[in-house]
Amino acid sequence: MKTVLILAALLGVQDTGALPKKRVLILGDSISMGYTPFVREALRETAVVVRPTLGGKDENCEGTAKGTKEIERWLALEGGKWDAIHFNFGLHDLKRVDAKTGKNSARPEDPRQSEPEAYGKNLREIVAALKKTGAKLVFACTTPVPAGCANPVRDPEDPPRYNAIARKIAEENGIAVNDLHAFALPRLREIQLPKNVHFTKEGSQVLAGEVVRHLREALGLK
């Protein structure tokens, strides 16, 4: 108890009965938007969980092309100083887009938003910015794409390809990996919408459990 009181005094904590909460940033697309509220609720006693917002609503961080442009803004949210950052990019990168407009495309012959080489380059740039924060980093693998996703078109074979690129970058930088792809794959019928990359509310809650587990490990929480 004496150690806690001394540490609390050093940190400027008024209520010496508790230490300040950890600060967690979640970056990702609409899949992460689905599980963020459940993560926030699960960690409410020990961490402040933040994600980017625009116009008062949760922001979709989309793909790595947007990530390279916005990462500094996101990292500065609410004063920054993150203890842990859980991040993902991939599902938008691998979708097909119109080559001229960049809008979602239902044509499989159209290019991906970021082809694998560009994805790797962009992700390395994002990771470099994340590492400067000194936060514990956790990369979440892109979740499965079921067959029949029509607009935009996404190839079911692409998530493993993009995840392999991300895993290599994570390994090179000592970043923990939350393999949500492997976790979700055997239970897709129960947690994912049919012919849709998104998850049911219950499915998002299931994914949140894995996110919470990895964040608690990163933060050294029991």
Beta strands, then each sheet from edge to edge (+ up, - down):
strand 1: 22-27
strand 2: 47-50
strand 3: 53-54
strand 4: 57-58
strand 5: 84-87
strand 6: 136-140
strand 7: 176-178
sheet 1: 2+ 1+ 5+ 6+ 7+
sheet 2: 3+ 4-
end
